[in-house]
Amino acid sequence: MTGPQNLLEIKNLCIEGRSGTSWSNIVNGIDLTLERGEVIGLIGESGAGKSTIGLAAMGFARDGCRISDGTILFDGIDLRAASVSARRKLRGNRIAYVAQSAAASFNPAYKLIDQYCEGPVLHGSMERDKAESDAIELYRRMQLPSPDEIGFRYPHQVSGGQLQRAMTAMAMACRPDLIVFDEPTTALDVTTQIEVLSAIRDIVGQFNTAAIYITHDLAVVAQMADRIKVLLRGEEVEESDTKTMLKTPKEEYTKSLWAVRTYARPEHPLQSTQETPVLSVENVSASYGDLQVLFDASFDIHRRQTVAVVGESGSGKSTAARVISGLLPPETGTVKFEGERLPPEYKRRSKNQLRQIQMIYQMADTALNPKHRIRELIGRPAELYLGLRGKALEERVRELLSLIELEPDEYIDRMPSELSGGQKQRIGIARALAAEPQVIICDEVTSALDQLVAEGILKLLDQIQDKFGLAYMFITHDLATVRSIADEVVVMKEGRVVETGPKTKMFTPPHHPYTELLLSSVPEMDASWLDRLLESRANKNVEK
């Protein structure tokens, strides 16, 4: 006797979110069907309900949300009517989830391979020894370095991109029937993203696994999904097969998504080559324990300019930022602020020196204290560095919330758990601005944002830069962002600076071979782009 044709069938799904003591709809009457082996893409702005729907497909609603209406059938099982124990047996076994923020999802006290093995051993699908062997094989297929060894590291001992791939492998441990991918390549550089997308497609195809692929990257979803559903504020805008959606979207909102990322800020040329950089990194080398990760790196950042630092995961971008901020003392070399050498450790820097360099972190989920309200998160640096108190502090927090386009009355007393990923990242931006610094290190600040919101944030950062004369070190793997905002570009590989120069130089041939690799790895709005790229690279390898 065969089961139902649709592996997943959702009808009239309604989900409510709590604000104070009242509840309001955040997902309104969504229908979704998914056959075995099929991939559906969910796209839309931050707050569209993508992740909420993905979790509901597992019969789950996060804190502050509740499923108020509709049916959710997984392989004929009514997940809303099923007992807690029945749903628990399905999750991690037949239904798996790959979260957007791997850093916030792994237990920091356990090694990667221990966390991989927990699922298959708990569900009785493998013995421990077999699970370890299986983990190593999947680590290899996910293109993780040293697959025989990397599982025996702790989460903090691998890069963000490596951690995201380890999570994808972990989700596949029990060979589930359905995987919910919630922005699985958000933290990955473009070259690693190619490998991961290819590995996900291969494994999903090999095991006939169905998938819900949630993303704000339209070019990525075009490579992964058979169908695309566009969402806006909890409601469906339109749905069709991927090729039709890309070529002839029907609704104006969908067309607006297709047209984003056209922003290009005016370049800010140096007024004089003799101008003292606001920040200088001079011949810096740094290590984590016995592992050297930065080798003789040098670059300058001038006032009112944006220096984009690009490279693969593990290239040393974030390590350079840690050295600049004093979180990781260099072994050799110096960091200078306005020509004056900064103490290598942040503990030895004055309060004013600390104030001048602020960071916006990549992982907003882990960067915001979950126990503090927004007024405290933004207000603390204004109080610490500027001495603001009482009414003046309240006004400054409200001013910053307005600056990042969040309504003060609505958001000032919320907790981080009550915000979307994009909203959390905006709070991180406001917190950095609260100290009124001269230099802001932006570590993948738009990676968690949908493309419409990301473009707005880039414009906002540009306006702030013009108003206050700020210098930005903009760490990113998104070359579209580099095109939009950079004045200068620093290309890093394996801890070394391999190319520097104005943005126009980077995007004009001839390129350094590594820069050429990065440029060729940027996804295009074409459903066959990934296939063509993989075929082209395979042919080049054969020729070699």
Secondary structure as UniProt FT lines:
FT   STRAND          6..19
FT   TURN            20..21
FT   STRAND          22..35
FT   TURN            36..37
FT   STRAND          39..44
FT   TURN            46..47
FT   HELIX           50..56
FT   TURN            57..59
FT   TURN            63..64
FT   STRAND          65..74
FT   TURN            75..76
FT   STRAND          77..78
FT   TURN            79..81
FT   HELIX           84..90
FT   TURN            92..94
FT   STRAND          95..98
FT   HELIX           102..105
FT   TURN            108..109
FT   HELIX           112..122
FT   TURN            123..124
FT   HELIX           128..141
FT   TURN            142..143
FT   TURN            147..149
FT   HELIX           150..152
FT   HELIX           155..157
FT   HELIX           160..171
FT   TURN            172..174
FT   STRAND          178..182
FT   TURN            184..187
FT   HELIX           190..206
FT   TURN            207..208
FT   STRAND          210..214
FT   HELIX           218..224
FT   STRAND          227..232
FT   TURN            233..234
FT   STRAND          235..241
FT   HELIX           242..247
FT   HELIX           252..258
FT   TURN            273..274
FT   STRAND          279..288
FT   TURN            289..290
FT   STRAND          291..301
FT   TURN            303..304
FT   STRAND          306..310
FT   TURN            313..314
FT   HELIX           317..325
FT   STRAND          332..337
FT   TURN            338..339
FT   STRAND          340..341
FT   HELIX           346..348
FT   HELIX           351..356
FT   STRAND          357..360
FT   HELIX           364..367
FT   TURN            370..371
FT   HELIX           374..386
FT   HELIX           390..403
FT   TURN            404..405
FT   HELIX           408..411
FT   TURN            412..413
FT   HELIX           416..418
FT   HELIX           421..434
FT   STRAND          439..443
FT   TURN            445..448
FT   HELIX           451..468
FT   STRAND          471..475
FT   HELIX           479..485
FT   STRAND          488..493
FT   TURN            494..495
FT   STRAND          496..502
FT   HELIX           503..506
FT   HELIX           513..520
FT   TURN            527..528
FT   HELIX           529..543
//
